[in-house]
């Protein structure tokens, strides 16, 4: 399944980018999770891999995503 989410922040690129990889917006809802960032291009994009873990610690669900950053009229646009 593919999907795209676009969010525009009224803030400069650098603080928005730093918040992305460091403070993930992924909410686990109490489900154990694991994750890595296999690619980070400063102020342009980051790629993330998230996995929900079952009771045995195995990942029955994995998500690979890319977030890109672009300036848009003084604001910062994020595409997930």
Residue pairs with C-beta under 8 A, 6 or more apart in sequence:
4 79
4 80
5 79
5 80
6 77
6 78
6 79
6 80
7 77
7 78
7 80
8 72
8 75
8 76
8 77
8 78
9 16
9 75
9 76
9 77
9 78
10 74
10 75
11 75
11 76
12 76
13 43
13 69
13 71
13 76
14 43
16 69
16 76
16 78
17 42
17 43
17 44
17 46
17 69
20 46
20 67
20 69
20 78
21 37
21 40
21 46
21 48
24 35
24 48
24 50
26 33
26 35
26 48
26 50
28 52
31 52
31 53
32 52
32 53
32 57
33 50
33 51
33 52
33 53
34 50
34 51
34 53
34 59
35 48
35 49
35 50
35 51
36 48
36 49
37 46
37 47
37 48
37 49
38 47
38 48
38 49
39 45
39 46
39 47
40 46
40 47
43 69
44 68
44 69
45 66
45 67
45 68
45 69
46 66
46 67
47 64
47 65
47 66
47 67
48 63
48 64
48 65
48 66
48 67
49 62
49 63
49 64
49 65
50 62
50 63
50 65
51 59
51 61
51 62
51 63
52 59
52 60
52 61
53 59
54 60
65 80
66 80
67 78
67 79
67 80
68 78
68 79
69 76
69 77
69 78
70 76
70 77
70 79
71 77
